[in-house]
Amino acid sequence: MLAPGVDNRTITLTPVNKTAGLVNSADSLRGRVFSISLGDCNKGAEANSWRVLKFQVDEIKGFDCYTNFYGMDITRD
């Protein structure tokens, strides 16, 4: 479910080590937190770029990481 006013968008690409032996690449992604401004998250919402949204990776399916809302902060500029 998407929050009202937030588009379904690809936030970022992130590097991760390949799976090798007992170390699984999905385990190193799970729990990772990404920050993005609301202005970058929505098209045409540059007025809200002072809000910073945080998303945490909860589930990995193939090359896709599914996130949940983790928090919100404001810029101090």
C-alpha positions in Angstrom: 0.0 0.0 0.0 1.3 3.4 -0.9 1.0 6.5 1.2 -1.3 9.2 -0.2 0.7 11.5 -2.5 3.7 9.2 -2.9 4.3 7.6 -6.3 5.5 4.1 -6.7 9.1 4.8 -7.8 12.5 3.1 -8.0 14.5 5.0 -5.3 18.0 3.9 -6.0 20.4 1.2 -7.1 22.7 -0.1 -4.5 25.9 -2.3 -4.7 26.1 -5.6 -2.9 28.6 -8.4 -2.8 27.7 -11.6 -4.7 26.6 -14.7 -2.8 29.6 -16.8 -2.0 29.8 -19.9 0.2 27.7 -19.4 3.3 27.4 -15.6 2.8 24.1 -14.7 1.1 23.9 -11.3 -0.6 20.2 -10.9 0.4 21.3 -11.0 4.1 23.6 -8.0 3.6 20.8 -6.0 2.0 18.0 -6.8 4.5 17.8 -4.0 7.1 19.6 -1.4 5.0 18.2 2.1 5.3 17.9 4.5 2.4 17.2 8.3 2.6 15.5 10.3 -0.1 13.9 13.8 -0.2 10.2 13.9 -0.9 10.9 16.3 -3.8 13.0 13.5 -5.5 10.4 10.9 -4.6 7.5 12.6 -6.3 7.5 14.3 -9.7 6.8 18.0 -9.5 7.0 18.2 -5.6 10.2 20.3 -5.4 8.4 22.5 -2.8 8.6 19.5 -0.4 12.3 18.8 -0.9 13.0 19.8 2.8 11.4 16.6 4.0 13.6 13.5 4.0 12.0 10.1 3.9 13.8 7.0 5.2 13.0 3.5 3.9 14.3 0.2 5.3 14.7 -3.0 3.1 12.4 -5.8 4.5 12.2 -8.3 1.6 14.3 -9.2 -1.4 12.8 -10.9 -4.5 15.2 -11.4 -7.3 16.8 -8.1 -8.1 14.1 -6.1 -6.3 14.2 -4.9 -2.7 10.9 -4.1 -1.0 11.0 -1.4 1.6 8.8 -0.1 4.4 8.6 3.5 5.7 11.3 3.9 8.4 11.0 7.5 9.4 11.0 11.2 8.3 13.4 14.0 9.0 13.8 17.6 7.8 16.8 19.2 6.3 18.7 21.8 8.4 19.6 24.1 5.5 
